[in-house]
């Protein structure tokens, strides 16, 4: 399936002599589509914070994730530009058979210590640090004094930081899947998302994708 309007795109410029796995990854947003083309905003290199100007004829690999965690990719080329309030890059729309997708639905999961605010019940609130994060759920460590058990419904606000230095929040409701004692007086709480807006889920997926790229470079 094609990406939806407003969906985040991860873009790599493909050159004949360059190692594709080492190519810089840019980020953009799909703004429009018509029969022959897709149109996205001028992409940004989040490491430098600069816009990346593209040239007609350049070959690109576009990656995006659907809300159910399936990674999609296709190779396309720049066919032109559209001048609007926000300038857009036009690329050739791929045929359905040219879009590759993961055969199984699985969200990328990365180790990360992020601050998460947790609320359950009417009055119980606390903050914790995540152990890992993914598009389908996360785990966090908290003190054992909090009466969290499997099947508990909790509301969370997750603080996300990106390579560019920008920060964002994602809000969601989840269900506790497992609680494991760790360290003195702490629990590791594993939860899955049950109610999350697509925009918030895409923020988390973006964070995981960037973290994976950073780990590959180390």
Backbone as JSON Lines, residues from 0, in Angstrom:
{"i":0,"aa":"X","n":[0.83,-1.19,0.0],"ca":[0.0,0.0,0.0],"c":[0.87,1.25,0.0]}
{"i":1,"aa":"X","n":[0.36,2.29,-0.63],"ca":[1.08,3.56,-0.68],"c":[1.0,4.27,0.67]}
{"i":2,"aa":"X","n":[1.96,5.15,0.96],"ca":[1.88,5.92,2.21],"c":[0.68,6.86,2.18]}
{"i":3,"aa":"X","n":[0.17,7.19,3.35],"ca":[-0.95,8.12,3.47],"c":[-0.47,9.56,3.47]}
{"i":4,"aa":"X","n":[-1.34,10.47,3.1],"ca":[-1.03,11.9,3.2],"c":[-0.7,12.24,4.65]}
{"i":5,"aa":"X","n":[0.33,13.04,4.84],"ca":[0.86,13.46,6.16],"c":[1.71,12.39,6.83]}
{"i":6,"aa":"X","n":[1.92,11.26,6.18],"ca":[2.74,10.21,6.79],"c":[4.22,10.56,6.68]}
{"i":7,"aa":"X","n":[4.98,10.18,7.71],"ca":[6.42,10.42,7.71],"c":[7.11,9.48,6.73]}
{"i":8,"aa":"X","n":[8.05,10.03,5.96],"ca":[8.85,9.26,5.02],"c":[10.32,9.37,5.41]}
{"i":9,"aa":"X","n":[11.04,8.27,5.3],"ca":[12.49,8.25,5.5],"c":[13.13,8.02,4.13]}
{"i":10,"aa":"X","n":[14.05,8.89,3.75],"ca":[14.53,8.95,2.38],"c":[16.04,8.79,2.35]}
{"i":11,"aa":"X","n":[16.51,7.94,1.45],"ca":[17.94,7.78,1.19],"c":[18.2,8.06,-0.28]}
{"i":12,"aa":"X","n":[19.25,8.85,-0.54],"ca":[19.66,9.13,-1.91],"c":[20.58,8.0,-2.35]}
{"i":13,"aa":"X","n":[20.25,7.37,-3.45],"ca":[21.03,6.23,-3.95],"c":[21.97,6.7,-5.05]}
{"i":14,"aa":"X","n":[23.23,6.39,-4.9],"ca":[24.23,6.71,-5.92],"c":[24.96,5.42,-6.3]}
{"i":15,"aa":"X","n":[25.41,5.3,-7.55],"ca":[26.0,4.04,-8.02],"c":[27.19,3.56,-7.2]}
{"i":16,"aa":"X","n":[28.02,4.48,-6.73],"ca":[29.25,4.08,-6.06],"c":[29.15,4.01,-4.54]}
{"i":17,"aa":"X","n":[27.99,4.43,-3.99],"ca":[27.88,4.52,-2.53],"c":[27.27,3.26,-1.95]}
{"i":18,"aa":"X","n":[27.66,2.94,-0.73],"ca":[27.08,1.83,0.0],"c":[25.7,2.27,0.5]}
{"i":19,"aa":"X","n":[24.65,1.59,0.05],"ca":[23.28,2.01,0.39],"c":[23.05,1.99,1.89]}
{"i":20,"aa":"X","n":[23.68,1.05,2.6],"ca":[23.46,0.97,4.05],"c":[24.08,2.15,4.79]}
{"i":21,"aa":"X","n":[25.06,2.83,4.14],"ca":[25.72,3.96,4.79],"c":[25.15,5.3,4.34]}
{"i":22,"aa":"X","n":[24.17,5.29,3.46],"ca":[23.61,6.53,2.93],"c":[22.92,7.32,4.04]}
{"i":23,"aa":"X","n":[23.03,8.64,3.97],"ca":[22.36,9.51,4.94],"c":[20.85,9.34,4.82]}
{"i":24,"aa":"X","n":[20.17,9.26,5.95],"ca":[18.72,9.15,5.93],"c":[18.1,10.51,6.23]}
{"i":25,"aa":"X","n":[17.21,10.93,5.35],"ca":[16.5,12.2,5.47],"c":[15.07,11.92,5.91]}
{"i":26,"aa":"X","n":[14.41,12.93,6.41],"ca":[13.02,12.78,6.83],"c":[12.15,13.81,6.14]}
{"i":27,"aa":"X","n":[10.94,13.39,5.77],"ca":[10.01,14.31,5.14],"c":[8.59,13.87,5.48]}
{"i":28,"aa":"X","n":[7.62,14.53,4.83],"ca":[6.21,14.23,5.05],"c":[5.5,14.23,3.7]}
{"i":29,"aa":"X","n":[4.71,13.2,3.46],"ca":[3.95,13.15,2.21],"c":[2.85,14.2,2.25]}
{"i":30,"aa":"X","n":[2.82,15.06,1.23],"ca":[1.89,16.18,1.23],"c":[0.73,16.01,0.25]}
{"i":31,"aa":"X","n":[0.97,15.28,-0.86],"ca":[-0.07,15.18,-1.89],"c":[0.28,14.01,-2.81]}
{"i":32,"aa":"X","n":[-0.7,13.63,-3.62],"ca":[-0.5,12.55,-4.59],"c":[-1.48,12.74,-5.73]}
{"i":33,"aa":"X","n":[-1.07,12.36,-6.92],"ca":[-1.98,12.29,-8.05],"c":[-1.66,11.02,-8.82]}
{"i":34,"aa":"X","n":[-2.19,10.87,-10.01],"ca":[-2.03,9.6,-10.72],"c":[-0.57,9.24,-11.01]}
{"i":35,"aa":"X","n":[0.26,10.18,-11.52],"ca":[1.63,9.76,-11.83],"c":[2.63,9.95,-10.71]}
{"i":36,"aa":"X","n":[2.32,10.8,-9.7],"ca":[3.38,11.23,-8.78],"c":[2.94,11.27,-7.33]}
{"i":37,"aa":"X","n":[3.95,11.2,-6.45],"ca":[3.8,11.52,-5.03],"c":[4.55,12.8,-4.76]}
{"i":38,"aa":"X","n":[4.07,13.62,-3.82],"ca":[4.69,14.9,-3.53],"c":[5.01,14.98,-2.04]}
{"i":39,"aa":"X","n":[6.28,15.22,-1.72],"ca":[6.64,15.37,-0.31],"c":[7.41,16.67,-0.1]}
{"i":40,"aa":"X","n":[7.42,17.12,1.16],"ca":[8.12,18.36,1.49],"c":[9.62,18.19,1.32]}
{"i":41,"aa":"X","n":[10.33,19.31,1.11],"ca":[11.78,19.26,1.01],"c":[12.31,18.53,2.25]}
{"i":42,"aa":"X","n":[13.05,17.44,2.09],"ca":[13.47,16.66,3.25],"c":[14.54,17.35,4.07]}
{"i":43,"aa":"X","n":[14.65,16.93,5.31],"ca":[15.63,17.51,6.23],"c":[16.6,16.43,6.69]}
{"i":44,"aa":"X","n":[17.86,16.81,6.75],"ca":[18.89,15.95,7.35],"c":[18.9,16.29,8.84]}
{"i":45,"aa":"X","n":[18.34,15.4,9.65],"ca":[18.16,15.74,11.06],"c":[19.47,15.82,11.83]}
{"i":46,"aa":"X","n":[20.51,15.2,11.3],"ca":[21.79,15.28,11.99],"c":[22.36,16.69,11.91]}
{"i":47,"aa":"X","n":[22.21,17.32,10.72],"ca":[22.72,18.68,10.55],"c":[21.64,19.72,10.75]}
{"i":48,"aa":"X","n":[20.36,19.3,10.66],"ca":[19.27,20.24,10.78],"c":[19.02,21.04,9.51]}
{"i":49,"aa":"X","n":[19.64,20.64,8.4],"ca":[19.54,21.4,7.17],"c":[18.61,20.72,6.17]}
{"i":50,"aa":"X","n":[17.97,21.54,5.35],"ca":[17.17,21.0,4.26],"c":[18.1,20.41,3.2]}
{"i":51,"aa":"X","n":[17.67,19.32,2.6],"ca":[18.45,18.65,1.56],"c":[17.81,18.93,0.21]}
{"i":52,"aa":"X","n":[18.48,19.69,-0.64],"ca":[17.96,19.98,-1.97],"c":[18.19,18.78,-2.87]}
{"i":53,"aa":"X","n":[17.15,18.35,-3.54],"ca":[17.25,17.21,-4.43],"c":[17.28,17.69,-5.88]}
{"i":54,"aa":"X","n":[17.76,16.83,-6.76],"ca":[17.89,17.16,-8.18],"c":[17.0,16.23,-9.01]}
{"i":55,"aa":"X","n":[16.44,16.76,-10.08],"ca":[15.65,15.95,-10.98],"c":[16.49,14.78,-11.5]}
{"i":56,"aa":"X","n":[15.9,13.59,-11.44],"ca":[16.6,12.4,-11.9],"c":[17.28,11.61,-10.79]}
{"i":57,"aa":"X","n":[17.44,12.2,-9.6],"ca":[18.08,11.46,-8.51],"c":[17.22,10.27,-8.1]}
{"i":58,"aa":"X","n":[17.89,9.16,-7.83],"ca":[17.19,7.95,-7.41],"c":[17.12,7.91,-5.89]}
{"i":59,"aa":"X","n":[15.96,7.55,-5.36],"ca":[15.73,7.57,-3.92],"c":[15.13,6.25,-3.46]}
{"i":60,"aa":"X","n":[15.45,5.9,-2.21],"ca":[14.74,4.81,-1.55],"c":[13.87,5.43,-0.46]}
{"i":61,"aa":"X","n":[12.57,5.17,-0.5],"ca":[11.64,5.7,0.49],"c":[11.18,4.57,1.4]}
{"i":62,"aa":"X","n":[11.18,4.83,2.7],"ca":[10.75,3.86,3.71],"c":[9.65,4.49,4.54]}
{"i":63,"aa":"X","n":[8.63,3.7,4.87],"ca":[7.57,4.19,5.76],"c":[6.98,2.99,6.48]}
{"i":64,"aa":"X","n":[6.27,3.28,7.58],"ca":[5.7,2.23,8.43],"c":[4.2,2.45,8.55]}
{"i":65,"aa":"X","n":[3.44,1.41,8.33],"ca":[2.0,1.51,8.53],"c":[1.69,1.42,10.02]}
{"i":66,"aa":"X","n":[0.46,1.76,10.39],"ca":[0.11,1.82,11.81],"c":[0.13,0.45,12.48]}
{"i":67,"aa":"X","n":[0.1,-0.63,11.69],"ca":[0.15,-1.97,12.29],"c":[1.57,-2.53,12.31]}
{"i":68,"aa":"X","n":[2.55,-1.67,12.04],"ca":[3.94,-2.06,12.22],"c":[4.62,-2.68,11.04]}
{"i":69,"aa":"X","n":[4.02,-2.62,9.85],"ca":[4.63,-3.22,8.68],"c":[5.5,-2.18,7.97]}
{"i":70,"aa":"X","n":[6.76,-2.55,7.75],"ca":[7.71,-1.67,7.07],"c":[7.57,-1.83,5.56]}
{"i":71,"aa":"X","n":[7.46,-0.69,4.85],"ca":[7.35,-0.69,3.39],"c":[8.5,0.11,2.79]}
{"i":72,"aa":"X","n":[8.97,-0.31,1.63],"ca":[10.04,0.41,0.93],"c":[9.8,0.35,-0.57]}
{"i":73,"aa":"X","n":[10.25,1.39,-1.27],"ca":[10.3,1.33,-2.72],"c":[11.36,2.3,-3.23]}
{"i":74,"aa":"X","n":[11.85,2.03,-4.41],"ca":[12.83,2.9,-5.06],"c":[12.11,3.72,-6.12]}
{"i":75,"aa":"X","n":[12.42,5.0,-6.17],"ca":[11.78,5.89,-7.11],"c":[12.78,6.94,-7.57]}
{"i":76,"aa":"X","n":[12.35,7.92,-8.33],"ca":[13.24,8.98,-8.79],"c":[12.51,10.31,-8.8]}
{"i":77,"aa":"X","n":[13.28,11.39,-8.65],"ca":[12.71,12.74,-8.65],"c":[12.33,13.12,-10.07]}
{"i":78,"aa":"X","n":[11.07,13.52,-10.26],"ca":[10.6,13.89,-11.6],"c":[10.33,15.38,-11.73]}
{"i":79,"aa":"X","n":[10.38,16.12,-10.64],"ca":[10.14,17.56,-10.73],"c":[9.85,18.17,-9.36]}
{"i":80,"aa":"X","n":[9.34,19.39,-9.4],"ca":[9.07,20.13,-8.17],"c":[7.77,20.92,-8.34]}
{"i":81,"aa":"X","n":[7.13,21.23,-7.24],"ca":[5.9,22.01,-7.28],"c":[6.04,23.17,-6.31]}
{"i":82,"aa":"X","n":[5.85,24.36,-6.82],"ca":[6.01,25.57,-6.01],"c":[4.68,25.91,-5.35]}
{"i":83,"aa":"X","n":[4.65,25.84,-4.03],"ca":[3.46,26.21,-3.27],"c":[3.91,26.97,-2.04]}
{"i":84,"aa":"X","n":[3.02,27.16,-1.07],"ca":[3.42,27.82,0.17],"c":[4.58,27.05,0.79]}
{"i":85,"aa":"X","n":[4.51,25.72,0.69],"ca":[5.63,24.84,1.05],"c":[6.06,24.13,-0.21]}
{"i":86,"aa":"X","n":[7.3,24.31,-0.62],"ca":[7.77,23.68,-1.86],"c":[7.78,22.16,-1.72]}
{"i":87,"aa":"X","n":[7.39,21.5,-2.79],"ca":[7.26,20.05,-2.77],"c":[8.15,19.4,-3.83]}
{"i":88,"aa":"X","n":[8.61,18.2,-3.5],"ca":[9.37,17.37,-4.44],"c":[8.42,16.34,-5.03]}
{"i":89,"aa":"X","n":[8.44,16.19,-6.34],"ca":[7.6,15.2,-7.02],"c":[8.45,13.99,-7.38]}
{"i":90,"aa":"X","n":[7.98,12.8,-7.02],"ca":[8.67,11.57,-7.39],"c":[7.67,10.65,-8.1]}
{"i":91,"aa":"X","n":[8.22,9.75,-8.87],"ca":[7.4,8.8,-9.61],"c":[6.67,7.87,-8.64]}
{"i":92,"aa":"X","n":[5.36,7.73,-8.84],"ca":[4.57,6.84,-7.99],"c":[4.89,5.39,-8.36]}
{"i":93,"aa":"X","n":[5.19,4.54,-7.37],"ca":[5.54,3.16,-7.69],"c":[4.3,2.32,-8.02]}
{"i":94,"aa":"X","n":[4.5,1.29,-8.8],"ca":[3.45,0.31,-9.01],"c":[3.36,-0.55,-7.75]}
{"i":95,"aa":"X","n":[2.18,-1.09,-7.45],"ca":[2.03,-1.9,-6.23],"c":[3.07,-3.01,-6.11]}
{"i":96,"aa":"X","n":[3.42,-3.64,-7.24],"ca":[4.38,-4.74,-7.18],"c":[5.81,-4.28,-6.92]}
{"i":97,"aa":"X","n":[6.06,-2.97,-7.01],"ca":[7.4,-2.44,-6.76],"c":[7.61,-2.05,-5.3]}
{"i":98,"aa":"X","n":[6.57,-2.17,-4.48],"ca":[6.67,-1.84,-3.06],"c":[6.96,-3.12,-2.29]}
{"i":99,"aa":"X","n":[8.09,-3.16,-1.59],"ca":[8.42,-4.32,-0.77],"c":[7.88,-4.1,0.64]}
{"i":100,"aa":"X","n":[7.49,-5.17,1.28],"ca":[6.95,-5.08,2.63],"c":[7.42,-6.27,3.44]}
{"i":101,"aa":"X","n":[7.53,-6.06,4.74],"ca":[7.87,-7.16,5.62],"c":[6.73,-8.17,5.6]}
{"i":102,"aa":"X","n":[7.08,-9.43,5.63],"ca":[6.06,-10.47,5.57],"c":[5.3,-10.61,6.88]}
{"i":103,"aa":"X","n":[5.89,-10.16,7.97],"ca":[5.2,-10.28,9.26],"c":[5.04,-8.9,9.87]}
{"i":104,"aa":"X","n":[4.03,-8.76,10.66],"ca":[3.78,-7.5,11.33],"c":[4.59,-7.46,12.61]}
{"i":105,"aa":"X","n":[5.59,-6.63,12.63],"ca":[6.44,-6.55,13.82],"c":[7.02,-5.15,13.92]}
{"i":106,"aa":"X","n":[6.88,-4.55,15.06],"ca":[7.43,-3.21,15.27],"c":[8.88,-3.29,15.69]}
{"i":107,"aa":"X","n":[9.67,-2.42,15.12],"ca":[11.06,-2.27,15.56],"c":[11.06,-1.88,17.03]}
{"i":108,"aa":"X","n":[11.93,-2.52,17.82],"ca":[12.03,-2.23,19.25],"c":[13.48,-1.91,19.57]}
{"i":109,"aa":"X","n":[13.73,-0.85,20.31],"ca":[15.09,-0.44,20.61],"c":[15.23,-0.18,22.11]}
{"i":110,"aa":"X","n":[16.43,-0.39,22.61],"ca":[16.71,-0.05,24.0],"c":[16.8,1.46,24.12]}
{"i":111,"aa":"X","n":[16.16,2.02,25.12],"ca":[16.19,3.48,25.29],"c":[15.69,3.82,26.69]}
{"i":112,"aa":"X","n":[16.34,4.79,27.3],"ca":[15.9,5.3,28.6],"c":[15.22,6.65,28.36]}
{"i":113,"aa":"X","n":[13.91,6.61,28.32],"ca":[13.09,7.8,28.1],"c":[12.17,7.99,29.3]}
{"i":114,"aa":"X","n":[11.86,9.23,29.58],"ca":[10.98,9.52,30.7],"c":[9.53,9.28,30.29]}
{"i":115,"aa":"X","n":[8.81,8.55,31.11],"ca":[7.4,8.28,30.86],"c":[6.6,8.59,32.12]}
{"i":116,"aa":"X","n":[5.52,9.33,31.95],"ca":[4.61,9.62,33.06],"c":[3.46,8.61,32.99]}
{"i":117,"aa":"X","n":[3.15,8.0,34.12],"ca":[2.17,6.91,34.17],"c":[1.02,7.3,35.09]}
{"i":118,"aa":"X","n":[-0.2,7.01,34.64],"ca":[-1.38,7.22,35.5],"c":[-2.25,5.97,35.42]}
{"i":119,"aa":"X","n":[-2.68,5.48,36.58],"ca":[-3.66,4.39,36.59],"c":[-4.57,4.59,37.79]}
{"i":120,"aa":"X","n":[-5.78,4.15,37.64],"ca":[-6.77,4.45,38.67],"c":[-7.11,5.93,38.64]}
{"i":121,"aa":"X","n":[-7.7,6.4,39.71],"ca":[-8.12,7.81,39.77],"c":[-7.02,8.74,40.23]}
{"i":122,"aa":"X","n":[-6.13,8.27,41.11],"ca":[-5.2,9.2,41.74],"c":[-3.73,8.79,41.65]}
{"i":123,"aa":"X","n":[-3.43,7.58,41.23],"ca":[-2.05,7.11,41.25],"c":[-1.29,7.57,40.01]}
{"i":124,"aa":"X","n":[-0.24,8.35,40.25],"ca":[0.58,8.89,39.17],"c":[2.04,8.82,39.59]}
{"i":125,"aa":"X","n":[2.92,8.52,38.64],"ca":[4.35,8.54,38.91],"c":[5.1,8.64,37.58]}
{"i":126,"aa":"X","n":[6.4,8.92,37.66],"ca":[7.24,8.93,36.46],"c":[8.23,7.77,36.55]}
{"i":127,"aa":"X","n":[8.67,7.31,35.38],"ca":[9.59,6.18,35.33],"c":[10.48,6.33,34.1]}
{"i":128,"aa":"X","n":[11.44,5.43,33.96],"ca":[12.32,5.39,32.79],"c":[12.05,4.11,32.02]}
{"i":129,"aa":"X","n":[11.97,4.25,30.71],"ca":[11.75,3.07,29.88],"c":[13.01,2.22,29.8]}
{"i":130,"aa":"X","n":[12.8,0.95,29.53],"ca":[13.89,0.0,29.29],"c":[14.06,-0.19,27.78]}
{"i":131,"aa":"X","n":[12.94,-0.33,27.1],"ca":[12.96,-0.36,25.64],"c":[11.64,0.2,25.13]}
{"i":132,"aa":"X","n":[11.64,0.56,23.84],"ca":[10.49,1.22,23.24],"c":[10.29,0.67,21.84]}
{"i":133,"aa":"X","n":[9.05,0.5,21.44],"ca":[8.73,0.07,20.09],"c":[7.4,0.64,19.65]}
{"i":134,"aa":"X","n":[7.07,0.44,18.38],"ca":[5.82,0.96,17.86],"c":[4.59,0.26,18.4]}
{"i":135,"aa":"X","n":[4.78,-0.91,19.03],"ca":[3.64,-1.65,19.55],"c":[3.55,-1.68,21.06]}
{"i":136,"aa":"X","n":[4.59,-1.14,21.74],"ca":[4.56,-1.15,23.2],"c":[5.91,-0.75,23.76]}
{"i":137,"aa":"X","n":[6.05,-0.83,25.06],"ca":[7.32,-0.48,25.72],"c":[7.4,-1.18,27.07]}
{"i":138,"aa":"X","n":[8.57,-1.08,27.68],"ca":[8.73,-1.55,29.05],"c":[9.37,-0.45,29.87]}
{"i":139,"aa":"X","n":[9.06,-0.4,31.15],"ca":[9.66,0.61,32.03],"c":[9.9,0.01,33.41]}
{"i":140,"aa":"X","n":[10.81,0.64,34.16],"ca":[11.12,0.23,35.53],"c":[10.47,1.19,36.5]}
{"i":141,"aa":"X","n":[9.89,0.65,37.54],"ca":[9.27,1.49,38.57],"c":[9.43,0.82,39.93]}
{"i":142,"aa":"X","n":[9.19,1.57,40.98],"ca":[9.29,1.03,42.33],"c":[8.16,0.03,42.58]}
{"i":143,"aa":"X","n":[8.46,-0.96,43.4],"ca":[7.49,-2.02,43.66],"c":[6.29,-1.54,44.49]}
{"i":144,"aa":"X","n":[6.42,-0.37,45.06],"ca":[5.3,0.14,45.86],"c":[4.07,0.43,45.01]}
{"i":145,"aa":"X","n":[4.25,0.58,43.69],"ca":[3.1,0.85,42.82],"c":[2.41,-0.47,42.48]}
{"i":146,"aa":"X","n":[1.12,-0.57,42.75],"ca":[0.4,-1.86,42.62],"c":[0.01,-2.17,41.17]}
{"i":147,"aa":"X","n":[1.01,-2.31,40.32],"ca":[0.74,-2.64,38.92],"c":[0.83,-4.15,38.75]}
{"i":148,"aa":"X","n":[-0.19,-4.72,38.11],"ca":[-0.24,-6.16,37.87],"c":[-0.63,-6.4,36.41]}
{"i":149,"aa":"X","n":[-0.39,-7.61,35.9],"ca":[-0.8,-7.91,34.53],"c":[-2.28,-7.6,34.32]}
{"i":150,"aa":"X","n":[-2.59,-7.12,33.13],"ca":[-3.94,-6.72,32.69],"c":[-4.37,-5.36,33.2]}
{"i":151,"aa":"X","n":[-3.5,-4.69,34.0],"ca":[-3.8,-3.32,34.44],"c":[-3.82,-2.39,33.23]}
{"i":152,"aa":"X","n":[-4.81,-1.5,33.17],"ca":[-4.88,-0.48,32.12],"c":[-4.2,0.78,32.64]}
{"i":153,"aa":"X","n":[-3.26,1.32,31.87],"ca":[-2.56,2.52,32.3],"c":[-2.51,3.55,31.17]}
{"i":154,"aa":"X","n":[-2.48,4.81,31.57],"ca":[-2.35,5.93,30.63],"c":[-0.94,6.47,30.75]}
{"i":155,"aa":"X","n":[-0.3,6.78,29.62],"ca":[1.09,7.21,29.64],"c":[1.32,8.42,28.73]}
{"i":156,"aa":"X","n":[2.33,9.19,29.13],"ca":[2.84,10.29,28.31],"c":[4.35,10.08,28.19]}
{"i":157,"aa":"X","n":[4.81,9.87,26.98],"ca":[6.2,9.53,26.74],"c":[6.93,10.72,26.14]}
{"i":158,"aa":"X","n":[8.09,11.05,26.72],"ca":[8.92,12.16,26.23],"c":[9.93,11.59,25.23]}
{"i":159,"aa":"X","n":[9.91,12.1,24.0],"ca":[10.79,11.61,22.93],"c":[11.76,12.7,22.52]}
{"i":160,"aa":"X","n":[13.01,12.32,22.34],"ca":[14.03,13.27,21.87],"c":[14.63,12.73,20.57]}
{"i":161,"aa":"X","n":[14.82,13.63,19.61],"ca":[15.27,13.22,18.28],"c":[16.7,13.68,18.0]}
{"i":162,"aa":"X","n":[17.25,13.17,16.91],"ca":[18.64,13.48,16.54],"c":[18.84,14.98,16.32]}
{"i":163,"aa":"X","n":[17.8,15.66,15.87],"ca":[17.9,17.09,15.59],"c":[17.98,17.93,16.86]}
{"i":164,"aa":"X","n":[17.69,17.31,18.01],"ca":[17.63,18.06,19.26],"c":[16.21,18.43,19.64]}
{"i":165,"aa":"X","n":[15.25,18.21,18.75],"ca":[13.86,18.53,19.05],"c":[13.28,17.46,19.98]}
{"i":166,"aa":"X","n":[12.23,17.83,20.69],"ca":[11.55,16.9,21.59],"c":[10.06,16.89,21.27]}
{"i":167,"aa":"X","n":[9.41,15.8,21.63],"ca":[7.98,15.66,21.38],"c":[7.4,14.75,22.44]}
{"i":168,"aa":"X","n":[6.08,14.71,22.52],"ca":[5.38,13.85,23.46],"c":[4.44,12.92,22.7]}
{"i":169,"aa":"X","n":[4.31,11.71,23.18],"ca":[3.32,10.77,22.66],"c":[2.44,10.31,23.82]}
{"i":170,"aa":"X","n":[1.15,10.31,23.59],"ca":[0.2,9.91,24.62],"c":[-0.51,8.64,24.18]}
{"i":171,"aa":"X","n":[-0.77,7.73,25.12],"ca":[-1.42,6.48,24.75],"c":[-1.97,5.79,25.99]}
{"i":172,"aa":"X","n":[-2.83,4.82,25.74],"ca":[-3.33,3.94,26.79],"c":[-2.85,2.54,26.46]}
{"i":173,"aa":"X","n":[-2.42,1.8,27.48],"ca":[-1.92,0.46,27.23],"c":[-2.37,-0.53,28.28]}
{"i":174,"aa":"X","n":[-2.04,-1.78,28.02],"ca":[-2.35,-2.86,28.96],"c":[-1.05,-3.53,29.4]}
{"i":175,"aa":"X","n":[-0.91,-3.73,30.7],"ca":[0.27,-4.4,31.22],"c":[0.2,-5.88,30.86]}
{"i":176,"aa":"X","n":[1.27,-6.37,30.24],"ca":[1.34,-7.77,29.83],"c":[2.06,-8.62,30.86]}
{"i":177,"aa":"X","n":[3.11,-8.06,31.45],"ca":[3.94,-8.84,32.38],"c":[4.62,-7.91,33.36]}
{"i":178,"aa":"X","n":[4.84,-8.35,34.59],"ca":[5.56,-7.6,35.61],"c":[6.63,-8.52,36.2]}
{"i":179,"aa":"X","n":[7.88,-8.1,36.13],"ca":[9.0,-8.93,36.58],"c":[9.8,-8.19,37.64]}
{"i":180,"aa":"X","n":[10.06,-8.78,38.81],"ca":[10.91,-8.12,39.82],"c":[12.34,-7.98,39.29]}
{"i":181,"aa":"X","n":[12.91,-6.8,39.42],"ca":[14.3,-6.56,39.03],"c":[14.94,-5.63,40.06]}
{"i":182,"aa":"X","n":[16.2,-5.85,40.33],"ca":[16.93,-5.0,41.27],"c":[16.19,-4.95,42.61]}
{"i":183,"aa":"X","n":[16.79,-4.38,43.6],"ca":[16.09,-4.21,44.87],"c":[14.93,-3.21,44.73]}
{"i":184,"aa":"X","n":[13.76,-3.65,45.08],"ca":[12.6,-2.76,45.19],"c":[12.08,-2.21,43.86]}
{"i":185,"aa":"X","n":[12.38,-2.83,42.74],"ca":[11.87,-2.35,41.46],"c":[11.21,-3.48,40.66]}
{"i":186,"aa":"X","n":[10.31,-3.06,39.78],"ca":[9.67,-3.95,38.83],"c":[10.01,-3.51,37.41]}
{"i":187,"aa":"X","n":[10.08,-4.47,36.5],"ca":[10.11,-4.19,35.08],"c":[8.71,-4.47,34.56]}
{"i":188,"aa":"X","n":[8.06,-3.42,34.05],"ca":[6.67,-3.52,33.59],"c":[6.66,-3.54,32.06]}
{"i":189,"aa":"X","n":[6.11,-4.6,31.47],"ca":[6.01,-4.7,30.02],"c":[4.57,-4.47,29.6]}
{"i":190,"aa":"X","n":[4.37,-3.56,28.66],"ca":[3.01,-3.19,28.26],"c":[2.9,-3.1,26.75]}
{"i":191,"aa":"X","n":[1.68,-3.26,26.27],"ca":[1.4,-3.08,24.84],"c":[0.41,-1.94,24.67]}
{"i":192,"aa":"X","n":[0.51,-1.23,23.56],"ca":[-0.41,-0.13,23.29],"c":[-1.78,-0.7,22.91]}
{"i":193,"aa":"X","n":[-2.81,-0.08,23.47],"ca":[-4.18,-0.47,23.13],"c":[-4.93,0.66,22.46]}
{"i":194,"aa":"X","n":[-4.68,1.88,22.87],"ca":[-5.36,3.04,22.3],"c":[-4.33,4.13,22.09]}
{"i":195,"aa":"X","n":[-3.92,4.32,20.84],"ca":[-2.9,5.32,20.52],"c":[-3.24,5.94,19.17]}
{"i":196,"aa":"X","n":[-3.16,7.25,19.08],"ca":[-3.4,7.94,17.82],"c":[-2.28,7.61,16.84]}
{"i":197,"aa":"X","n":[-2.62,7.54,15.56],"ca":[-1.62,7.21,14.55],"c":[-0.46,8.2,14.59]}
{"i":198,"aa":"X","n":[-0.76,9.49,14.8],"ca":[0.3,10.51,14.83],"c":[1.28,10.24,15.97]}
{"i":199,"aa":"X","n":[0.76,9.83,17.14],"ca":[1.64,9.54,18.27],"c":[2.44,8.27,18.02]}
{"i":200,"aa":"X","n":[1.8,7.29,17.41],"ca":[2.53,6.05,17.1],"c":[3.66,6.32,16.1]}
{"i":201,"aa":"X","n":[3.4,7.19,15.12],"ca":[4.42,7.52,14.13],"c":[5.59,8.25,14.78]}
{"i":202,"aa":"X","n":[5.32,9.05,15.81],"ca":[6.41,9.72,16.55],"c":[7.34,8.68,17.19]}
{"i":203,"aa":"X","n":[6.74,7.64,17.77],"ca":[7.53,6.6,18.43],"c":[8.31,5.8,17.39]}
{"i":204,"aa":"X","n":[7.66,5.47,16.28],"ca":[8.33,4.73,15.21],"c":[9.5,5.53,14.66]}
{"i":205,"aa":"X","n":[9.3,6.84,14.51],"ca":[10.4,7.7,14.03],"c":[11.59,7.64,14.99]}
{"i":206,"aa":"X","n":[11.3,7.74,16.31],"ca":[12.38,7.67,17.3],"c":[13.13,6.34,17.18]}
{"i":207,"aa":"X","n":[12.4,5.24,17.06],"ca":[13.04,3.92,16.99],"c":[13.88,3.79,15.72]}
{"i":208,"aa":"X","n":[13.37,4.31,14.62],"ca":[14.1,4.23,13.35],"c":[15.41,5.0,13.46]}
{"i":209,"aa":"X","n":[15.37,6.2,14.04],"ca":[16.59,7.0,14.22],"c":[17.57,6.29,15.15]}
{"i":210,"aa":"X","n":[17.07,5.73,16.24],"ca":[17.95,5.05,17.19],"c":[18.63,3.85,16.53]}
{"i":211,"aa":"X","n":[17.89,3.11,15.71],"ca":[18.49,1.97,15.01],"c":[19.59,2.43,14.07]}
{"i":212,"aa":"X","n":[19.38,3.54,13.36],"ca":[20.41,4.06,12.46],"c":[21.66,4.45,13.26]}
{"i":213,"aa":"X","n":[21.47,5.07,14.42],"ca":[22.62,5.47,15.24],"c":[23.38,4.24,15.72]}
{"i":214,"aa":"X","n":[22.67,3.17,16.11],"ca":[23.33,1.98,16.61],"c":[24.12,1.29,15.5]}
{"i":215,"aa":"X","n":[23.64,1.36,14.27],"ca":[24.36,0.74,13.15],"c":[25.67,1.45,12.87]}
{"i":216,"aa":"X","n":[25.71,2.76,13.18],"ca":[26.92,3.54,12.91],"c":[27.99,3.35,13.97]}
{"i":217,"aa":"X","n":[27.55,2.94,15.19],"ca":[28.5,2.79,16.28],"c":[29.4,1.56,16.08]}
